[in-house]
Amino acid sequence: MKTYLVVGGTSGIGLETTKLLNKENRVIVISRTKRNLEGLSNVEFFSADVTKSADEFPQISEPIHGLVYCPGSINLKPLKSLKIEDFQNDIEINLLGAVKVINKYYNNLKEAEKSSIVLFSTVAVQTGMQYHASIASAKGAVEGLTRSLAAEFAPNIRVNCIAPSITSTPLAEKLLNNETKLKSSEDRHPLKRIGNAKEIAEAVAFLLSDSSSFITGQVLKIDGGISSIKSL
């Protein structure tokens, strides 16, 4: 039985990832609050805030075969409405939190001999979108981190990143909370729908698995085609 660490594993994509991995593996979940984990027998929960000191993170003695960092933010404002604090907060959650977690558990990942890290970006890094200046900046840094660490950690630790478009999760609820908003989001995608947390989690599970053992340093776009093709 392998051991996986899912940071932010109690909601949205993180929760669906926890559920998928829990079927055949042991899963350690770190999140601010414990919720939605009832009935998952192989899950151990620890409370911690990624914006705080890494000293608050739990000590883990066993090898970790895969680490998934799910915490994120959606802070959509025109530049004139953004404060420096907005940029700092997005960088703290999306980039620096990941750095702290990876540093904390690097030795555990190394002990597993062959392990995998999955981070999260956004379609808005490679496809310029209005009002995404703060979050796209932070996630662009995550993509840079992904490639740098993939080179540094090879050959024993793989590092990849998923860049989804808007996905039906609690984090995106304010952007999808009525039929007009939902239809508008769906229509922007060539596939005429938005993503769901389970299908993103399945991609995470693939990147953690031996089936992806020849993949590292990649940013996988799961975005309904919005970054690559234009629908007439």
C-alpha positions as CSV (number, residue, x, y, z in Angstrom):
1,M,0.0,0.0,0.0
2,K,1.4,3.4,-1.0
3,T,1.1,6.6,1.0
4,Y,0.0,9.8,-0.6
5,L,-0.2,13.3,0.9
6,V,-3.0,15.6,-0.3
7,V,-2.7,19.2,0.9
8,G,-6.2,20.8,0.7
9,G,-7.8,17.4,0.5
10,T,-11.2,18.2,2.1
11,S,-12.8,20.2,-0.7
12,G,-13.2,20.4,-4.5
13,I,-10.5,18.7,-6.6
14,G,-8.5,17.8,-3.4
15,L,-11.4,15.9,-1.9
16,E,-12.1,14.0,-5.1
17,T,-8.4,13.1,-5.3
18,T,-8.5,11.9,-1.7
19,K,-11.5,9.7,-2.5
20,L,-9.8,8.2,-5.6
21,L,-6.5,7.5,-3.8
22,N,-8.2,6.2,-0.7
23,K,-9.6,3.2,-2.6
24,E,-6.2,1.3,-2.6
25,N,-3.8,3.5,-0.7
26,R,-3.2,5.3,2.6
27,V,-3.9,9.1,2.3
28,I,-2.6,11.8,4.6
29,V,-4.7,15.0,4.3
30,I,-3.6,18.4,5.5
31,S,-6.2,21.1,5.5
32,R,-7.4,23.9,7.7
33,T,-10.6,22.2,8.7
34,K,-11.7,18.6,8.8
35,R,-14.8,17.9,6.7
36,N,-16.2,15.6,4.1
37,L,-13.9,12.7,5.0
38,E,-16.5,10.5,6.6
39,G,-16.3,6.9,5.5
40,L,-12.8,7.1,4.1
41,S,-11.1,4.4,6.1
42,N,-7.5,4.9,5.0
43,V,-7.3,8.6,5.6
44,E,-5.4,10.4,8.3
45,F,-6.2,14.1,8.8
46,F,-4.0,16.9,10.2
47,S,-5.0,20.5,10.6
48,A,-2.6,23.2,9.3
49,D,-2.6,26.5,7.4
50,V,-0.2,26.6,4.4
51,T,0.2,30.4,4.9
52,K,1.7,29.9,8.3
53,S,5.1,28.5,9.3
54,A,6.1,25.0,8.1
55,D,6.7,24.2,11.8
56,E,2.9,23.8,12.1
57,F,2.9,21.0,9.5
58,P,2.8,17.4,10.9
59,Q,5.9,15.3,11.2
60,I,5.5,12.2,8.9
61,S,8.0,9.4,9.4
62,E,7.1,7.1,6.5
63,P,7.9,7.4,2.8
64,I,5.5,9.5,0.7
65,H,4.9,8.2,-2.8
66,G,3.0,11.2,-4.0
67,L,2.3,14.8,-3.0
68,V,-0.6,16.8,-4.3
69,Y,-0.8,20.5,-3.5
70,C,-4.4,21.8,-4.0
71,P,-4.8,25.1,-2.1
72,G,-5.5,28.0,-4.4
73,S,-7.3,31.3,-4.9
74,I,-9.5,33.0,-7.4
75,N,-9.1,36.7,-7.1
76,L,-10.5,38.4,-10.2
77,K,-10.2,42.2,-10.3
78,P,-9.1,44.9,-12.7
79,L,-5.5,46.0,-12.0
80,K,-6.6,49.4,-10.7
81,S,-8.6,47.6,-8.0
82,L,-5.9,45.2,-7.0
83,K,-3.7,46.0,-4.0
84,I,-0.1,44.8,-3.5
85,E,-1.6,42.7,-0.7
86,D,-3.7,40.9,-3.2
87,F,-0.6,39.8,-5.2
88,Q,1.2,38.9,-2.0
89,N,-1.7,36.8,-0.7
90,D,-2.1,34.9,-4.0
91,I,1.7,34.2,-4.1
92,E,1.6,33.1,-0.5
93,I,-1.2,30.6,-1.0
94,N,-0.4,29.3,-4.5
95,L,3.4,29.4,-4.7
96,L,5.0,29.8,-1.3
97,G,2.7,27.3,0.4
98,A,3.7,24.7,-2.2
99,V,7.4,25.5,-1.6
100,K,7.0,25.1,2.2
101,V,5.2,21.8,1.8
102,I,7.7,20.3,-0.7
103,N,10.6,21.4,1.4
104,K,9.0,19.9,4.5
105,Y,8.4,16.5,3.0
106,Y,11.2,16.3,0.5
107,N,13.0,13.6,2.5
108,N,9.8,11.5,2.7
109,L,9.4,11.7,-1.1
110,K,13.0,10.8,-1.6
111,E,12.7,7.8,0.7
112,A,10.0,6.3,-1.6
113,E,12.6,6.0,-4.3
114,K,10.1,6.7,-7.1
115,S,7.6,9.4,-6.2
116,S,5.5,12.2,-7.8
117,I,4.5,15.7,-7.1
118,V,1.4,17.4,-8.7
119,L,0.8,21.1,-8.5
120,F,-1.9,23.3,-9.9
121,S,-1.8,26.2,-12.3
122,T,-4.6,27.8,-14.4
123,V,-5.5,28.2,-18.0
124,A,-5.1,32.0,-17.5
125,V,-1.3,31.7,-17.4
126,Q,-0.9,30.7,-21.1
127,T,-4.1,32.4,-22.3
128,G,-4.4,36.0,-21.3
129,M,-7.7,36.7,-19.6
130,Q,-9.1,39.9,-18.2
131,Y,-9.0,40.5,-14.5
132,H,-6.6,37.6,-13.9
133,A,-3.4,39.6,-13.3
134,S,-2.9,38.6,-9.7
135,I,-3.8,34.9,-9.8
136,A,-2.1,34.4,-13.3
137,S,1.1,35.9,-11.9
138,A,1.1,33.5,-8.9
139,K,0.3,30.5,-11.0
140,G,2.8,31.4,-13.6
141,A,5.4,31.2,-10.9
142,V,4.0,27.7,-10.0
143,E,4.6,26.6,-13.6
144,G,8.2,27.8,-13.3
145,L,8.6,26.0,-10.0
146,T,7.3,22.8,-11.6
147,R,9.8,22.8,-14.4
148,S,12.7,23.8,-12.1
149,L,12.0,21.2,-9.5
150,A,11.4,18.5,-12.2
151,A,15.0,19.1,-13.4
152,E,16.4,19.3,-9.8
153,F,14.6,16.2,-8.5
154,A,15.1,13.9,-11.5
155,P,15.3,11.0,-11.8
156,N,13.6,9.8,-8.6
157,I,10.9,12.5,-8.0
158,R,8.7,13.5,-10.9
159,V,7.0,17.0,-10.8
160,N,4.1,17.9,-13.0
161,C,1.4,20.5,-13.0
162,I,-2.3,20.7,-14.1
163,A,-3.7,23.8,-15.6
164,P,-7.5,23.6,-15.5
165,S,-10.1,26.1,-16.8
166,I,-12.9,27.0,-14.4
167,T,-14.1,23.9,-12.6
168,S,-17.2,23.3,-10.6
169,T,-15.8,23.5,-7.1
170,P,-16.6,25.5,-3.9
171,L,-13.7,27.8,-4.8
172,A,-15.4,28.8,-8.0
173,E,-18.9,28.9,-6.6
174,K,-19.3,32.7,-6.8
175,L,-18.5,32.6,-10.5
176,L,-21.1,29.9,-11.2
177,N,-23.9,30.7,-8.7
178,N,-26.7,31.4,-11.2
179,E,-27.7,30.1,-14.6
180,T,-26.5,33.2,-16.5
181,K,-23.0,32.9,-15.1
182,L,-22.9,29.2,-15.7
183,K,-24.1,29.4,-19.3
184,S,-21.6,32.2,-20.0
185,S,-18.7,30.1,-18.7
186,E,-19.9,27.0,-20.6
187,D,-20.2,28.9,-23.9
188,R,-16.6,30.2,-23.7
189,H,-15.3,26.6,-24.0
190,P,-15.3,24.7,-27.3
191,L,-16.7,21.7,-25.5
192,K,-19.6,23.9,-24.2
193,R,-19.3,22.9,-20.6
194,I,-17.1,23.5,-17.6
195,G,-14.9,20.9,-15.9
196,N,-15.8,18.9,-12.8
197,A,-13.6,18.1,-9.8
198,K,-13.7,14.3,-10.4
199,E,-12.3,14.4,-13.9
200,I,-9.5,16.7,-12.8
201,A,-8.8,14.3,-9.9
202,E,-8.5,11.4,-12.3
203,A,-5.8,13.3,-14.1
204,V,-4.0,13.8,-10.8
205,A,-4.2,10.1,-10.0
206,F,-2.7,9.3,-13.4
207,L,0.2,11.7,-12.8
208,L,0.8,10.0,-9.5
209,S,0.7,6.5,-10.9
210,D,3.3,4.3,-12.5
211,S,1.4,4.8,-15.8
212,S,2.9,8.3,-16.1
213,S,6.4,7.2,-15.1
214,F,7.9,8.8,-18.2
215,I,6.3,12.2,-17.6
216,T,7.9,15.0,-15.7
217,G,8.2,18.8,-16.0
218,Q,4.9,19.1,-17.8
219,V,1.9,21.4,-17.5
220,L,-1.2,19.4,-18.4
221,K,-4.0,21.6,-19.8
222,I,-7.4,20.3,-18.8
223,D,-9.6,23.2,-20.0
224,G,-12.2,22.1,-22.5
225,G,-10.1,23.3,-25.3
226,I,-10.2,27.0,-24.4
227,S,-6.4,27.5,-24.5
228,S,-5.9,25.7,-27.8
229,I,-8.8,26.0,-30.2
230,K,-11.5,28.5,-31.1
231,S,-15.1,27.5,-31.5
232,L,-17.1,29.2,-34.1
